[in-house]
Amino acid sequence: MAFKRLFILLIAVMFILPAVVLADDFGDDDFGGGGDEEDDFGSFEEEKNEDEPFDAEESAENKEKEDQKKSDDAMRDLLGEEDPEEDKTEDKKEEVKKDEDFDAIDQIDEGPKEAKKAPAGLKPVLLIKGGFTLLGQYRSKPAGATKSITLGSMFGSVDEGLLGAEYEGSHVIAKGTMNIRTENPLMNKSNNPLMINNLHSIQNGIMNGLYELYGGIKFFGVFVKAGKMAPEYGLMGSSQKLGMGFSTPFLTRSLNAVEGFIPETDAGFALGYEGTFAKAHTIHLGLMLGTGSSNSAFWESDKTMGLYVKAAYMHKIFQVGFGFQYKKDYYSSATGVKELPFIGIGIHANVSVKGFEMPITFDFNQMSMVLTGALLAKKTAQNILLSVAPGYAYSFKSDWADKVALAVRFDLARGVYIGKSNYLDYATFKNESMYYRIGVTANFFVKEVCGVHSYAGITFLVQPESKVVKTPSQIDYGFTTLMLSAGAEF
């Protein structure tokens, strides 16, 4: 408010006060008779007063009062104060009628012009999505046990918790958010060490706790960023929203990130281009170099270097993205420097029309792994991830109710880990093995209130047991869960 008043006062100094001084000069010429030619102001005053006797003293006094009143009215109007004697609008209209060429009065009549829209600036980032497992169970077979045991899975957790802020100016961009997702027994019971590592990499300590923290610049759509970021890959960024409201760690983000084959964050450097043309079509091209958070005591790796590429087209109805990654785990033993490459390719798409939504993702990953007992021997493994999640949302014509959304989701993973060993150990990975998950969710969304959009719903999710190794028999027992969920975003 103080800035607004200062800005308006500046306008007064620039326009109104000089105009009053000019009016003073014109008046002196008219009344004093010093000018050789009459101007519009003098002619108007003479025509108005031609039938009245001229009194220089009275005229000067009236002029002084009139000038003072104009100045007081202008300052009251600029400062947002009301005229204690009479209605301001009528005064301004009458003054303009006396002199239509008086630019200062015209400025008062029109009022301050609307300022040019400022950049988005600093704004908070808030996304909380969590739930409570009302009914559910999973089976486990402890080491050395002859039979599996069934355990209940009644627990509560925050599955996605982004807190922070971001700034987007004309040429400056910055973001700092933290994921406060909490422990989840289903995630911890998983045999996938990459999945567990992705979960814990954003929970253990401040350094790993920073989900995204970067700064950079942009110019005519070109951006340059440095810090800890979500890798440029597919349509990952678009998954960080309430969406259909699936509320489990397996369904909140890109399946490629959930299964751990792409890190949720990577520290590095990114550049690219994002621009919108014809008001509806957006193109995103991105390249990122990063040092991954995954490291391996088994491989004695102290760093992972990755290259990530994204090419995406986004429209209100249709979005499609292509992602590519090339990573290397570096071996740092005194016996020599070696490396294990990792290649990932992904195609992600989504169609949204008249309440219907159909997202689909397909990812292929090829990894070099180490054969147990033969440190120098390598073995190539492959993984395929497929996920579809069709849904429909019915919108209400209401002041507070937004929509009811119903969606189903199917995930397939082929090429899975069968033990909680090191993620580079080929002995604990099977190319041909697979499992799947299927779920359904119903959610009720409330319209935005004070910038906050929220929902509540119920989700059923099951991962059937699967025989991942035939001989000797090894089973992934999966789980079943019925979950009440809720969330909000700013």
Secondary structure, 3 states (H helix, E strand, C coil): CHHHHHHHHHHHHHHHHHHHHHHHHHHHHHHHCCCCCCCHHHHHHHHHHCCCCCCHHHHHHHHHHHHHHHHHHHHHHHCCCCCCCCCHHHHHHHHHHHCCCCHHHHHHHHCCCCCCCCCCEEEEEEEEEEEEEEEEEEEECCCCCCCCEEEECCCEEEEEEEEEEEEECCCEEEEEEEECCCCCHHHHCCCCHHHHHHHHCCCCHHHHHEEEEEEEEEECCEEEEEEEECCCCCCHHHHCCCCCCCCCCCCCCCHHHHCCCCCCCEEEEEEEEEEEECCCEEEEEEEEEEEECCCCCCCCEEEEEEEEEEEEEECCCEEEEEEEEEEEEEECCCCCCEEEEEEEEEEEEEEEECCEEEEEEEEEEEEEEEECCEEEEEEEEEEEEEEECCEEEEECCCCCEEEEEEEEEEEEEEEEECCCCCCCEHHHEEEEEEEEEEEEEEEEEEEEECCEEEEEEEEEEEECCEEEECCCCEEECCEEEEEEEEEEEC
